[in-house]
Amino acid sequence: MSDLNSRLTRLLPAWQWLRKYDQAKFKSDLLSALIVIAMLVPQGMAYAMLAGLPPIMGLYASILPMIIYAMIGGSPTLSIGPVAIISMMTFATLNPLFEVGSPVYIQAACLLAVMVGIISLLLGIFRFGFLIQLISHPVIQSFIIASALLIALGQFKFLVDIPLKANNIPEFLLSFWQYIGYSNIQTFIFGMFALLFLIYLPKVLNSNAIKSRIGSTAFISKALPLVLVVASIAAVYFLNLQEIGIKTVGEIPSGFPPLSMPYWNMDLVITLLPGAAMIAMISFVESLSIAQATALQQRSHLNSNQELVALGLANLSAGLSSAFPVTGSLSRTVVNADSGAKTPLAGVFSSLLIVVVSLYFTGFFRDLPLVILAATIIVSIWKLVDFKPFIETWRYSKADGIAMWITFFGVICIDISTGLIIGIVSTFMLLLWRISRPHIAVIGLVEGTQHFRNVQRRQVLTSSKVLSMRIDENLTFLNANTLKGFLINAVSQHRDLEHVVINCSSISAIDLSALEMLEDVNAEFKKINIKLHFSEIKGPVMDKLQHSKLLKHLSGQIYLSHFQAMQELSPEVFLNS
């Protein structure tokens, strides 16, 4: 029976918590779902609009994907659904190909979700979860900041009611200059009021004066977007704000999301494949990062491959239910965790509530102003626009700082997909550059110990006839010539040199190019009567050396410890130290 339980838990993580589900967890999950739904309804509609899709698709994207993830995923609090960055990437992928909002555009968005799901699913099945490590955190952080900036600028067109383009900053500035004279001042005032409402009212509610009178205001603060939605709908309905140019969502179809395979052909699939791959990658990175952020608090176990499978099936279900690509939402996940969600069933409850909204309340949102949805997006996404990480990263590592700035300018000056690719490529180029320039230190003995340290950092004992050095990097074709050049220069500066000892304690791997380089160095040292020695070689490296010609022709010896080598090669200096 235990074997059956372990198999079910591995294939269906929900089995673990479903067996222990009780009334207390039900109450906590239901309360959390009610709180999350207050954010999810306006956010879902807003992010669908951001993707260039009808607002109802934002609700569709919040139904099946959350249910699927609850059964397959490992995080008890991760909220799957539409998010700003993935919506923006969806728009960036489809906008050059089709007219925004057209039937073929909508079908392509659904197909994109299916493709993202298939890619994620295959990566999870074949255990490629380690690919998350190929993208550095500074690049992801820079990408999110730059994308958030573009998303916020992209919503500005709804604040002034002009057709601004925001694929990149130059395009935005050019379109702004062309159309600013046609802006709607009434819409702008309405939008600014909404922004001030969402920015400053939470600060008022969280003040000590208010809390002392009415107690906790956490739920009210989180529900403010929904309050704004209801109030703006009432204002449009009773004050006839459409007559002064306030544009609304319009008719929204009601009912269950239609289940169907989106139209596709091979040419369209090939066209969408690069965008789908980028979305799948970012979706996975963002989702897993968010899940890991709450995993420690929830004591939950996360498997990257299992998360890929869950995310893949969630996106597949999104595409088959007339929705667009989804991933984990940071804001909703944090709210979900803070409001006391105990199991993934909280997400299922949220989905069921969305079903109720899509069946019976879509008509209510007909008079919802587009500028209100834009204000909701701007306020939620602007929190991510923070330039402190750029300064902090630059202080810590110039290479990572350069990668961040390259990614940032690539995103805001070209587009988000190209910018991310440029950022990833720059990361690998900088990594290769760092590997090609390994840290090589001439070392000496710290008196009274058996430890060797860099002669430029410590007062140490050295010998004129022994060059003692340490390489702090694996030896590959990338740095073989650098090491050879260092050895030649170092030997040329020591006329009385008889021995060269390379401390290999920091070398975990060596390739054929590096081996051949060491063979050449050994042969050249023989000609000038200098012996080459090695110390503290690790097992995997020793295995490689034993299958090479180097050990057969080595002029020197291999020592177990560097201290032993120095005592034997220069006893007059190191024997009594």
MARTITI-126987 format. One record per atom (N, C-alpha, C): residue in three letters; x, y negated, z. Coordinates in steps of 0.05 Angstrom, whole numbers, plus 5000, padded with zeros to 4 digits. Layout:
<rs>
AlaXYZ...
</rs>
This chain:
<rs>
Met501650245000Met500050005000Met501749755000Ser504049765015Ser505849535016Ser507049474989Asp507649694973Asp508749654946Asp506649524928Leu504149594931Leu501949474916Leu501649184922Asn501849114948Asn501648844957Asn503948674946Ser506348784947Ser508648634937Ser508448584907Arg507448784892Arg507148754863Arg505048544857Leu502748554872Leu500648354867Leu501648074875Thr503148054896Thr504147794904Thr506147684884Arg507747854872Arg509647774852Arg508247674826Leu506247834817Leu504847774793Leu502647564797Leu501447564820Leu499247384827Leu499647264854Pro501247044857Pro501846934883Pro499446864900Ala497146814887Ala494646754902Ala493846984920Trp494647224914Trp493947454930Trp495047424959Gln497247294962Gln498447264988Gln496747095007Trp495746864997Trp494146695014Trp491146755014Leu490146894993Leu487346964993Leu486747175014Arg488647355020Arg488247555041Arg487847435069Lys489047205073Lys489047085100Lys487346835101Tyr485546795081Tyr483946555080Tyr481746565101Asp481346335115Asp479346325136Asp477846065135Gln475946035154Gln474245795154Gln475745535159Ala477745545176Ala479345305182Ala480745205157Lys481945385142Lys483345305118Lys481345205097Phe478945325096Phe476845235078Phe476144945084Lys475744865109Lys475044595116Lys477244395108Ser479744475113Ser482044305107Ser482244265076Asp481944485061Asp482144465032Asp479944305020Leu477544335030Leu475244185020Leu475543885025Leu476443815049Leu476843535056Leu479043415037Ser481143565033Ser483343475016Ser482343434987Ala480643614978Ala479443594951Ala477743344947Leu476243274968Leu474543034967Leu476242784965Ile478542784980Ile480242554979Ile481742534952Val482642754942Val484142764916Val482242684893Ile479742764894Ile477942704872Ile477442404869Ala477642264891Ala477341964890Ala479641844873Met481941974873Met484141874856Met484041994828Leu483142254827Leu483342404802Leu481542294780Val479042224787Val477142134767Val478141884752Pro478741664766Pro479741434751Pro482441484738Gln484241634751Gln486941694739Gln486641864714Gly485042074716Gly484742254693Gly483742104668Met481741934672Met480641774650Met482641574639Ala484141454658Ala486141254650Ala488441384634Tyr489341624643Tyr491541754630Tyr490741864602Ala488241944600Ala487242024573Ala487341784554Met486541554564Met486641314548Met489541244541Leu491341284560Leu494141234555Leu495241414532Ala494141654531Ala495041844510Ala493641794483Gly491841584483Gly490441524458Gly488041704453Leu486941814475Leu484742014473Leu482241914488Pro479942024482Pro477441954496Pro477742004526Pro476741834544Pro477041864573Pro476042124584Ile474042244571Ile472942504581Ile475042724580Met476942704562Met479042904560Met480842904585Gly481042674598Gly482442664623Gly481142834645Leu478442844645Leu477043014663Leu477343304655Tyr477143364629Tyr477543634620Tyr480243744628Ala482243574627Ala485043654633Ala485343714663Ser483343654679Ser483543694708Ser481943934718Ile480744084699Ile479044304708Ile480444574706Leu480644694683Leu481844954680Leu484844964689Pro486444764681Pro489344774689Pro489744804719Met488144664735Met488444674764Met487644954775Ile485545064763Ile484645324772Ile486745544765Ile487745524740Ile489845714732Ile492345694749Tyr493245454755Tyr495645424771Tyr495145524800Ala492745484810Ala492145574837Ala492545874840Met491946024818Met492246314819Met495046414813Ile496546264797Ile499146364787Ile501446214800Gly501145964807Gly503345794817Gly504045864846Gly506345754854Gly507445814881Gly507045594901Ser506445354892Ser506145124911Ser503345104921Pro502845084947Pro500145054958Pro498944784954Thr500544584948Thr499544304947Thr499844174919Leu501344294901Leu501844164875Leu499244124860Ser498743874852Ser496243804837Ser496943784807Ile495943974792Ile496443984763Ile494243824748Gly495143674729Gly493243514713Gly494543314696Pro493143114686Pro494342904669Pro496042724686Val498342644675Val500142454688Val501042254668Ala502042024677Ala502741804660Ala504941874639Ile507141984649Ile509442034631Ile508742224609Ile507442444616Ile506642644596Ile504642534576Ser502842364587Ser500842234569Ser502342044549Met504241904560Met505841724543Met507341884521Met508542104529Met509942274510Met508042394489Thr505642464498Thr503642564479Thr503042344458Phe502642104468Phe502041874450Phe504341824431Ala506841834442Ala509241784425Ala509541994404Thr508742244410Thr509042464391Thr506942444369Leu504442364376Leu502242374357Leu501742114342Asn502441894355Asn501841624343Asn503041584315Pro505541674310Pro506641634283Pro505341814262Leu503842014270Leu502742214251Leu499842174244Phe498242084263Phe495342064259Phe494241804270Glu491841724261Glu490541494272Glu489641554300Val490241374319Val489641414347Val486641444351Gly485841664365Gly483041704372Gly481441844350Ser482641894327Ser481242034305Ser480842324312Pro478942464299Pro478542754304Pro481142924300Val482642854279Val485143004275Val487242944296Tyr487242704307Tyr488942634329Tyr488242794354Ile485742814360Ile484742964383Ile485443264380Gln485043374356Gln485743654351Gln488743704355Ala490343514345Ala493243534347Ala494143524377Ala492743364393Ala493343344422Ala492843614435Cys490543744428Cys489944004439Cys491944214430Leu492744204404Leu494744384394Leu497444344408Leu498044094414Leu500544024428Leu500544154455Ala498344144469Ala498144274496Ala498544574493Val497344704473Val497644994468Val500545054463Met501944894447Met504744944441Met506444904465Val505944704482Val507444664507Val507044904525Gly504545004526Gly503945234542Gly505445484533Ile505545534507Ile506945764496Ile509945744502Ile511045514497Ile513945474502Ile514645524531Ser513145404549Ser513545444578Ser513145734586Leu511145854575Leu510546134582Leu512846324573Leu513746284549Leu515946444539Leu518546404555Leu519146154562Leu521446094578Leu521246234605Gly518846234617Gly518446364643Gly518646664641Ile517446784620Ile517547074617Ile520347174613Phe521947034597Phe524747114591Phe526646994611Arg525646884633Arg527246794656Arg529246574649Phe528246364637Phe529946144630Phe529545904649Gly528645964673Gly528145754692Gly530645604700Phe532945724696Phe535545584702Phe535945344684Leu534445314662Leu534845094643Leu534444824656Ile532944824679Ile532444574693Ile535144444702Gln537144614705Gln539744514714Gln541344374692Leu540344394667Leu541844274645Leu541343974643Ile539343874657Ile538743594657Ile539543474684Ser541343284683Ser542243174709Ser540042994721His540042984747His538142824762His538242524754Pro540642404752Pro540742124743Pro539342074717Val539642254697Val538342224671Val535342234674Ile534342434689Ile531442454694Ile530342214708Gln531842124728Gln531041884743Gln530941634725Ser532941604708Ser533041374690Ser530741394669Phe530241644660Phe528141684640Phe525341614652Ile524941684677Ile522341624690Ile522041324694Ile524141184702Ile524040894707Ile523440754680Ala524940834659Ala524540704633Ala521840764622Ser520941014624Ser518241084615Ser516040934630Ala516440904656Ala514540764672Ala514340464663Leu516640354657Leu516640074647Leu515140054621Leu515540244602Leu514140234577Leu511140284580Ile510440464598Ile507640524604Ile506240274614Ala507540134633Ala506339894644Ala506039674623Leu508039644606Leu507839444584Leu505739524564Gly505439784559Gly503439884540Gly500639824549Gln500139804575Gln497439744585Gln496839444584Phe498839284579Phe498438994578Phe496538914556Lys496439084535Lys494639014513Lys491639024521Phe491039184542Phe488239184552Phe487738944570Leu489838834582Leu489538604600Leu488938354583Val490038334559Val489638094543Val487938154518Asp487238414514Asp485538494492Asp486638424465Ile489138504460Ile490438464434Ile491938724427Pro492338784402Pro493539034394Pro496539044396Leu497539044421Leu500439054425Leu501539344421Lys503939354411Lys505339614408Lys507439634429Ala507739874441Ala509639904463Ala511240154461Asn511940244437Asn513740474435Asn516540404444Asn517240154442Asn519740054453Asn519539754458Ile521439644472Ile521339364480Ile521439174456Pro523239204436Pro523239024413Pro520539024399Glu519339254395Glu516739274382Glu514639134398Phe514739154425Phe512839024442Phe513038724440Leu515538624441Leu515938334440Leu515038214413Leu515638354392Leu514838264365Leu511738254363Ser510338464371Ser507438464369Ser506238264389Phe507438224412Phe506538024431Phe506637744418Trp508837684405Trp509237424392Trp507137374370Gln506437594356Gln504637574333Gln501737544342Tyr500937674365Tyr498037684372Tyr497237524397Ile499137414411Ile498537284436Ile496437054433Gly496336934410Gly494336724405Gly491536824403Tyr491137084401Tyr488437204398Tyr487537334424Ser488937284446Ser488237414471Ser485537314482Asn484337494499Asn481737424511Asn482237344540Ile481937084546Ile482536984573Ile480737104594Gln478137164587Gln476337284606Gln477237564615Thr478037714595Thr479037984601Thr481537964619Phe483337774613Phe485737744628Phe485137674657Ile483237494662Ile482537414689Ile481337654704Phe479637804690Phe478438044702Phe480538254709Gly482438284691Gly484638474697Gly486438394719Met487038134720Met488738034742Met487438064769Phe484738014769Phe483238064794Phe483538354803Ala483238534784Ala483538824790Ala486338894801Leu488338774788Leu491138824797Leu491538724826Leu490638484831Leu490938374858Leu489438534879Phe487038634871Phe485438804888Phe486939054896Leu488139194876Leu489539444880Leu492239414894Ile493439174891Ile496139134903Ile495939034932Tyr494138844937Tyr494138704963Tyr492138814982Leu489938924973Leu487939024992Leu489039255009Pro490539454997Pro491739655015Pro493539545036Lys495039325030Lys496739195050Lys495039075073Val492738965066Val490938845086Val489839075103Leu488939285090Leu487739515105Leu489739655123Asn492239655116Asn494339785132Asn495539595153Ser494539355155Ser495539175175Ser494639255203Asn496139185223Asn495439255250Asn492839145259Ala492138905250Ala489638775258Ala487238935249Ile487339035225Ile485039195214Ile485039475227Lys487339595230Lys487439865242Lys486439865271Ser487039645285Ser486139635313Ser483139615316Arg481739515295Arg478839485296Arg477439735285Ile478339845262Ile476840065250Ile478240325250Gly480640335261Gly482240585263Gly483740635237Ser484040885230Ser485540975207Ser484140875181Thr485740765163Thr484740675137Thr485940825114Ala487141055119Ala488441205098Ala486541295076Phe484241395084Phe482341485064Phe481241255047Ile480641035060Ile479640795045Ile481740695025Ser484240695034Ser486440595016Ser486640774991Lys486541034995Lys486741224973Lys484341214955Ala482041134965Ala479641134949Ala479140864936Leu480940664940Leu480640404928Leu480340404898Pro481940564883Pro481440564854Pro478540644846Leu477440844861Leu474740924856Leu472740694863Val473340564885Val471640334894Val471640114872Leu474040064862Leu474339864840Leu472739944815Val472940204809Val471440304786Val468440264789Val467340334812Val464540304817Val463740014817Ala465339834830Ala464639554831Ala464739424803Ser466739504787Ser466939384760Ser464639474742Ile463839724745Ile461539824729Ile459039664737Ala458639624763Ala456339464772Ala456439184762Ala458839064762Ala459138784752Ala458438764722Val459438964706Val458838964678Val455839004673Tyr454539174688Tyr451739244684Tyr449939014692Phe450438894715Phe448638684725Phe449238404714Leu451838354707Leu452538084697Leu452938074667Asn452538294653Asn452738304624Asn455438194615Leu457638294627Leu460238194621Leu461138264593Gln459838454580Gln460538524553Gln460138294534Glu458238114541Glu457737874524Glu460037684523Ile461737694543Ile464037504543Ile466637654533Gly466237884522Gly468538024510Gly469838244527Ile468638324550Ile469738534566Ile469138804553Lys471138944543Lys470639204530Lys470439424550Thr468639614544Thr468139844562Thr468840104549Val468740314565Val469340584555Val467340674534Gly464740614537Gly462740694519Gly461540964526Glu460141084507Glu458841344512Glu460841564516Ile460341714538Ile462041944544Ile460342194543Pro461142394527Pro459542644526Pro459642794553Ser457442914560Ser457243064585Ser457243364579Gly457743524599Gly457743814596Gly460443934601Phe460544204599Phe463044354603Phe464944294580Pro467544304586Pro469444264564Pro469044484543Pro468844414518Pro468544614497Pro471044784495Leu470645054494Leu472845244492Leu473245324463Ser475545264452Ser476045334424Ser479045314419Met479945464399Met482745444390Met482945194372Pro484745014378Pro485044774361Pro485944844333Tyr485244684314Tyr486044724286Tyr489044704284Trp490244884268Trp493044874265Trp493844994238Asn496144914228Asn497445044206Asn500445024211Met501945184196Met504845204202Met506244944199Asp505544784179Asp506844524175Asp506444334199Leu503944334210Leu503344174233Leu504844274257Val505044534261Val506444654284Val509444574283Ile510644594259Ile513444514256Ile513844224262Thr511944054253Thr512143764258Thr511943704288Leu510243844302Leu509743784330Leu511743934348Leu513344114338Leu515044284354Leu517144124371Pro518543934359Pro520443774375Pro519143634398Gly516843504393Gly515443364414Gly514443554435Ala513443784427Ala512443984446Ala514644094464Ala517044134452Ala519344224468Ala520144024488Met520243764480Met520943554499Met518943534522Ile516343544515Ile514243524535Ile514443764554Ala514844004543Ala515144244560Ala517444214579Met519644114570Met521944074587Met521443874610Ile520443644602Ile519843434622Ile517643524641Ser515643664630Ser513443764647Ser514443954668Phe516244134660Phe517344324679Phe519144194700Val520844014691Val522643874709Val521043714730Glu519043564720Glu517543394738Glu515843564757Ser514543774747Ser512843944763Ser514544084785Leu516744204777Leu518444344797Leu519644154817Ser520443924809Ser521543724827Ser519443644848Ile517043604840Ile514843524858Ile514243754877Ala514043994866Ala513544234883Ala515644274903Gln518244234896Gln520444264915Gln520344054937Ala519343814930Ala519243604950Ala517343674973Thr515243824967Thr513343904989Thr513744194998Ala515544344985Ala515844624992Ala516944665020Leu518944495027Leu520144515054Leu518144465076Gln516444265073Gln514444205093Gln512344425095Gln511644545072Gln509644755072Gln510745035076Arg513445055078Arg514745315081Arg513945505058Ser513645395034Ser512845555011Ser515345634995His515145874983His517345974966His516745914937Leu518645794923Leu518345724895Leu520345884878Asn519345994857Asn520946134837Asn520645984811Ser522845884800Ser522745714777Ser521545854753Asn522046114749Asn520946264727Asn517946294731Gln517046354755Gln514246374761Gln512746114756Glu514045884764Glu512945624759Glu512645564729Leu514645654714Leu514445624685Leu512045774673Val511646024683Val509346184674Val506746044681Ala506545954706Ala504145814715Ala503545564700Leu505645404695Leu505345154680Leu504645214651Gly505845424640Gly505245504613Gly502345584609Leu501245754627Leu498445834626Leu496645594631Ala497445414649Ala495845174654Ala495545004629Asn497744964614Asn497744804590Asn496244944568Leu496545214567Leu495045374547Leu492045344551Ser491245354577Ser488345314583Ser487445034577Ala489244834581Ala488544564574Ala487944534544Gly489744644527Gly489344624499Gly486944764489Leu486144994501Leu483845144494Leu481245024504Ser481444834523Ser479044704535Ser478844414527Ser479844344504Ser479544074493Ser480943864510Ala483343924519Ala484943744535Ala487743714523Phe489443564537Phe492143514527Phe494143604548Pro496743594542Pro498743704561Pro498543594589Val499143774608Val498943704637Val501443784651Thr501743684675Thr503943764693Thr503143684721Gly505043714740Gly504543644767Gly504543344771Ser502643244787Ser502442954792Ser503642894820Leu505542714821Leu506842644846Leu504842514865Ser503442314856Ser501642164874Ser499442344885Arg498142504868Arg496042684877Arg497042904895Thr499543004889Thr500743214905Thr501343114933Val502442874935Val503042754961Val500442714977Val498442604964Val495842564977Val494642834986Asn494943034968Asn493943304974Asn495243414999Ala497843385001Ala499343485024Ala498743325049Asp498643065047Asp498142895070Asp495242925081Ser493442995064Ser490643015073Ser490043295084Gly492043465085Gly491743715100Gly491143965084Ala491643965058Ala491144205041Ala492844435051Lys491644665055Lys493044895066Lys493745105044Thr492045115023Thr492445315002Thr491845184975Pro492545314953Pro491945214926Pro488945194920Leu487245314938Leu484445294934Leu483345004935Ala484944824948Ala484244544948Ala484144434919Gly485944534902Gly485944454874Gly483544574859Val482744814867Val480344934855Val477844774862Phe477644694887Phe475344534896Phe475244264880Ser477644144876Ser477743894860Ser476743944832Ser477544164820Ser476544234793Ser473544264792Leu472444404812Leu469544444813Leu468044174815Leu469243994831Leu468043724834Leu468143574807Ile470343614793Ile470643484766Ile468543594747Val467943854749Val465843974733Val463143834738Val462543784764Val460043654771Val459943374759Val462243224760Val462442964748Val461942974718Ser463343164704Ser463043184675Ser460243274667Leu458843404684Leu456143504677Leu453943284681Tyr454243134704Tyr452042964712Tyr452642674714Phe455242594714Phe455842314720Phe457442174698Thr457742294675Thr459242164654Thr457841904644Gly455141904645Gly453641674637Gly454241434655Phe454941494680Phe455441284699Phe457941114690Phe459841244677Phe462341114669Phe462140974642Arg459840964630Arg459540844604Arg460340544604Asp459640414626Asp460240124628Asp462840064643Leu464640264645Leu467140224658Leu469040054640Pro469939824649Pro471739664632Pro474439794627Leu475439784603Leu478039894597Leu480239754612Val479939504618Val481939354633Val482239464661Ile480139574673Ile480339684699Ile482039944699Leu481640104679Leu483340344676Leu486240264672Ala486640054656Ala489439954651Ala490639864677Ala489139714693Ala490139614719Ala490839844738Thr489240054737Thr489740294753Thr492340424745Ile492840444719Ile495340564710Ile497740394718Ile497540134714Ile499739944720Ile500539964749Val498639954767Val499239954796Val500440224804Ser499340444794Ser500340714801Ser503140764790Ile503740654766Ile506240714753Ile508440514760Trp507740274767Trp509740064772Trp511440124796Lys510440284814Lys512040364837Lys514540514829Leu514540634806Leu516840794796Leu518940614784Val518340364777Val520240184765Val522040064787Asp524240184791Asp526040104813Asp528940124802Phe530439904803Phe533139904792Phe535239954812Lys534539994838Lys536540054858Lys538040314852Pro536740534842Pro538340774835Pro540540724815Phe540240534797Phe542340474777Phe544840374792Ile544440184810Ile546640064825Ile547940274843Glu546340434857Glu547440634876Glu548940854861Thr547840944838Thr549141144822Thr551841044811Trp551840794801Trp554240674790Trp556440654811Arg555740584836Arg557740574858Arg558840854864Tyr557141054862Tyr558041324869Tyr559541454846Ser558541434822Ser559741564799Ser559341394774Lys561541304763Lys561341134738Lys560241304715Ala560941554713Ala560041724691Ala557041764693Asp555941824716Asp553041854720Asp551641584715Gly552941364724Gly551741104719Gly551541034690Ile553641104674Ile553641064645Ile551341224633Ala551041474641Ala548941644630Ala546141534636Met545841414660Met543341294667Met542641054649Trp544640884646Trp544140644629Trp543740714600Ile545240914590Ile544841004562Ile541941104558Thr541041274578Thr538341374576Thr536241154577Phe536640974596Phe534840744599Phe534540584574Phe536740494563Phe536640334539Phe535740494514Gly536340744514Gly535340914492Gly532340934493Val531140964516Val528240984519Val526940714512Ile527940494524Ile526440244520Ile527040104493Cys529240184480Cys529940064455Cys529240224430Ile528840494434Ile528240664411Ile525440784416Asp525241004432Asp522741124441Asp523441324463Ile521441424477Ile522041584501Ile523341854494Ser522441984472Ser523542244465Ser526442214456Thr526942024438Thr529641984429Thr531541894451Gly530441724469Gly532041624491Gly532841854510Leu530942044514Leu531642264532Leu533742444519Ile533442494493Ile535442664479Ile538242524480Ile538242264476Ile540842114478Ile541942144506Gly540242124526Gly541142154554Gly542342424560Ile540942634550Ile541942904555Ile544642954540Val544742864515Val547242884500Val549542734513Ser548942494523Ser551042334536Ser552042474561Thr550142604575Thr550942754600Thr552942964593Phe552343124572Phe554143344565Phe556843234555Met556743014540Met559242894530Met560942794554Leu559742674573Leu561142574597Leu562242814613Leu560643034615Leu561443274629Leu563943394615Leu563843414589Leu566143514574Leu568543334578Trp568143074578Trp570342884582Trp571642924610Arg569842974630Arg570943014657Arg572543274659Ile571443484646Ile572843744646Ile575543724631Ser575543564610Ser578043534594Ser580143364609Arg579343234630Arg581243074646Arg581143174675Pro582143414680Pro581943534707Pro583743384727His582943404752His584643294774His586943484779Ile589343384774Ile591843544778Ile593443394799Ala594243534820Ala595643404842Ala598343544847Val600443384850Val602943484861Val602643494891Ile603143724903Ile602543764931Ile605043834947Gly604843774973Gly607043834992Gly605843935018Leu607644035035Leu606844155060Leu606343945082Val604043955095Val603543795119Val605043915142Glu606943765154Glu608643875174Glu607043985198Gly607944215208Gly606644345230Gly604244515223Thr603744535197Thr601444695187Thr602344865164Gln600545015153Gln600945165128Gln599245055105His598444805108His596644675089His598244495071Phe597444495045Phe598744325025Phe596744115016Arg597743865014Arg596043645006Arg597443464985Asn595943294972Asn596843124951Asn599042934962Val601242914948Val603542754957Val602842454956Gln600842384941Gln600042104939Gln598142014961Arg597142214976Arg595142154997Arg596242205025Arg598242375028Arg599242455054Arg602342445055Gln603342425080Gln606242455084Gln606742755086Val608142865066Val608543155064Val611443235058Leu612043485062Leu614643585056Leu614743685027Thr616843615012Thr617143714985Thr620043804981Ser620543944959Ser623244034953Ser623943934925Ser626443854922Ser627343744896Ser627543964874Lys627744214883Lys628044424863Lys625444584857Val623344504871Val620744644867Val618644434862Leu617244464840Leu614944294834Leu612444454842Ser611044354862Ser608644484873Ser606244324864Met604244454851Met601944304841Met599344474843Arg597144324843Arg594544454845Arg592744344824Ile591144514811Ile589244434790Ile586444474801Asp584944264802Asp582244274813Asp580144294792Glu580344484774Glu578444524753Glu578944794739Asn576844914729Asn577245154713Asn578845094688Leu580445284679Leu582145244656Leu580745344631Thr580245154612Thr578945224587Thr580345074564Phe579345124540Phe580544994516Phe580244684518Leu578344594535Leu577944304538Leu580144164552Asn581444304571Asn583544174587Asn586244304585Ala586544504568Ala589044654567Ala591344464558Asn590944304538Asn592944124528Asn593643904549Thr591543814564Thr592043614585Thr593943724606Leu593443974615Leu595244104634Leu598044134623Lys598244224599Lys600844254586Lys602343994586Gly601043774578Gly602243514578Gly603143424605Phe601543484626Phe602243414653Phe604743564662Leu604943824656Leu607243984663Leu609743884650Ile609543824624Ile611943724610Ile612943464621Asn611043284627Asn611843024638Asn613043054666Ala611843224683Ala612743264710Ala615543394711Val615943594693Val618543724692Val620743534683Ser620143374663Ser622043184653Ser623042984673Gln621442934694Gln622142744715Gln623742864738His624143124738His625643264759His628043414746Arg630343304747Arg632743414734Arg633743664748Asp633343684774Asp634443914790Asp632344134792Leu630244134777Leu628044324780Leu628844604773Glu628044794790Glu628545074784Glu625945244783His623845154797His621345304799His618945114796Val616945224783Val614345094782Val612245284793Val610845194814Val608845364827Val606045234823Ile604245384810Ile601545284806Ile599645414826Asn598545254844Asn596545354863Asn593845374848Cys592845624848Cys590345684832Cys587945714849Ser587945614874Ser585745644892Ser583145524883Ser583345314865Ser580945174855Ser580145264827Ile581445464817Ile580845564790Ile579245824793Ser576745814782Ser574946044783Ser574646194756Ala575646064735Ala575346184708Ala577546074690Ile578246244671Ile580346164651Ile579646294625Asp579946144603Asp579246254577Asp581846314561Leu581446414537Leu583746504521Leu585646274513Ser584446044507Ser586045814500Ser587945734522Ala586845734547Ala588545664570Ala590645874575Leu590046124571Leu591946344575Leu594246304555Glu593546254530Glu595646224509Glu597345974515Met596145764526Met597645534534Met599745604556Leu598845754576Leu600645834598Leu602946014587Glu602246184568Glu604346344556Glu606446174542Asp605545974527Asp607345794514Asp609145644534Val607845544555Val609245394576Val611345574589Asn610645824595Asn612446014607Asn614846064589Ala614346094563Ala616546134544Ala618345894542Glu617245654542Glu618845414541Glu620445364566Phe619245434589Phe620745404615Phe623145594616Lys622845834605Lys625046024604Lys627445914590Lys627045764569Lys629145654553Lys630845444569Ile629545324589Ile631045124604Ile631445214633Asn631245484637Asn631945614662Asn630145524686Ile627545484680Ile625645424700Ile623645654702Lys623145754726Lys621345974730Lys618445874736Leu616546004724Leu613745934729Leu612446134748His611246034770His609946204790His607046124794Phe605446304805Phe602646254811Phe602146344840Ser600246204853Ser599446284880Ser596446264883Glu595446434902Glu592646424910Glu590746454886Ile591346644868Ile589646694845Ile587046844854Lys584846754845Lys582246884852Lys581947144835Gly580247324845Gly579747574832Gly578947564803Pro576947404796Pro576047394768Pro578247284749Val579847094759Val582046994743Val584247204740Met584847354761Met586847564761Met586047784741Asp583447844740Asp582548044721Asp583147954692Lys582847694686Lys583547594660Lys586547614654Leu588147544674Leu591047544671Leu592147824666Gln590948024679Gln591948294676Gln591448404648His589648284633His589148364605His590548184585Ser592448024595Ser593847834578Ser596847904577Lys598247774559Lys601147804557Lys602647644578Leu601347464592Leu602647284610Leu604147424632Leu602847614645Leu604047754667Leu606547914659Lys606448024634Lys608748184625Lys611248014621His610847774612His613047594605His613547374626Leu612047384648Leu612247164668Leu615047164680Ser616146924680Ser618946894690Ser619046894720Gly616846814733Gly616746804762Gly615047024774Gln613746954797Gln612147154811Gln609347044817Ile607647224827Ile605047154836Ile604947194866Tyr604346974881Tyr604346984911Tyr601446984922Leu601147124944Leu598547134957Leu597746864968Ser599746724980Ser599246464991Ser601246264981His600446014980His602345804971His604545754991Phe603945785017Phe605945745038Phe608145955035Gln607446205029Gln609346415025Gln611146355002Ala609946254980Ala611546194956Ala613645984962Met612845774976Met614645554982Met616845645001Gln616245805020Gln618345905039Gln620346075024Glu619446235005Glu621346404991Glu622946254970Leu621746064957Leu623145924935Leu624945694945Ser624245584969Ser625845364980Ser626045395010Pro627445605020Pro627545655048Pro628845435065Glu630745295052Glu632145085067Glu630244865075Val628044825062Val626144615068Val623744725084Phe622744955076Phe620145045087Phe620245275107Leu622545405109Leu622645635127Leu622245575156Asn623345355165Asn623145275193Asn621045045198Ser619444985179Ser617544765182Ser615044855196
</rs>
